[in-house]
Amino acid sequence: MSGPADGRVADAVAGHWVDRLAPRSARPYLRLARIDRPIGWWLLLLPCWWSAALAATRADHPWPDPWHLVLFLVGAVAMRGAGSTYNDIADRDLDAQVERTRSRPLPSGQVRTRAAALFLIAQALVGLAVLLQFNGAAILCGLCSLVPVAIYPFMKRVMPMPQAVLGLAFAWGALMGWVAVFGALGVPALALYVGSVAWVIGYDTIYAVQDIEDDEIAGIRSSARLFGDRLKLAVGLCYGLAVLGVALAVRGAGGGPLAYLGVLAFAGHLAWQVWSLRERDGRGALALFRSNRGAGLVLFAGLAADTVALGWLY
């Protein structure tokens, strides 16, 4: 199978700088790292930032640690790239059978498997360098995240809802921001993690709507296929649990009105997604999936503003 003549991936952002400005020899590797699809690293980053903001509130800091926020940003881009490269190596044969993914660099032949493996190592080393800037407990916590990352690509072959394993991996930042401040886990961080896992399952179920037909043919399992006619109900339940987990985390961290306002705005955005979701509408599903960056940023804005406001008041 081969992809588009210019090497672009089917669901990439149209007109992205990777396609316009990057050297041609670098483009397949940037696509392999999903640089042309930034929503992935945003969704990996946001629970880190939520956790950092809640930790700052609980620790009576005037604002979330700016250095931690920057480290989480760099780490999210690097580890999203490494995880995507690893996933594509494991899934290269399956990806060749799905319309949306057969244009990816490996199944389309733009990158050889050995070169992809070397690129994976390079990205992982960047992630490790970022991780080593944190305290020992955070380093250990970050290393533990490799377990769900390592097994996720194979879950779509053996379990009906692999999005649950993806959730365990993508929500890990909900623990990291807290441990980076306190050197240990706390109940608010655990509540935030549960809520974040549910959020990931919800939005990745929406994402999987794009591939239902091809997944059925290839025998690939997904939560979108599992839920079937109950898709909206299932996503709504996931999102409801996400909001509950975040609200309990805010309560446990001692958040104030602005934090709860952020939770309310987050809940409203998720409710709009469920209302707008249509079965087997791949184009609409992709748009809704991408809109979760806005949902997550609204929540972070509320949590961060609350920390600043509480610092002024006290």
Secondary structure, DSSP 8 states (H G I E B T S, - for coil): ----TT---TTS-TT-HHHHTS-TTTHHHHHHTTTT-THHHHHHHHHHHHHHHHHHHHTT-SS--HHHHHHHHHHHHHHHHHHHHHHHHHHHHHHTTSTTTTTSTTTTTSS-HHHHHHHHHHHHHHHHHHHTTS-HHHHHHHHHTHHHHHHHHHHTTT-S-THHHHHHHHTTHHHHHHHHHHSS--HHHHHHHHHHHHHHHHHHHHHHGGGHHHHHHHT---HHHHHGGGHHHHHHHHHHHHHHHHHHHHHHHT--HHHHHHHHHHHHHHHHHHHH--TT-HHHHHHHHHTHHHHHHHHHHHHHHHHHHHHHH-
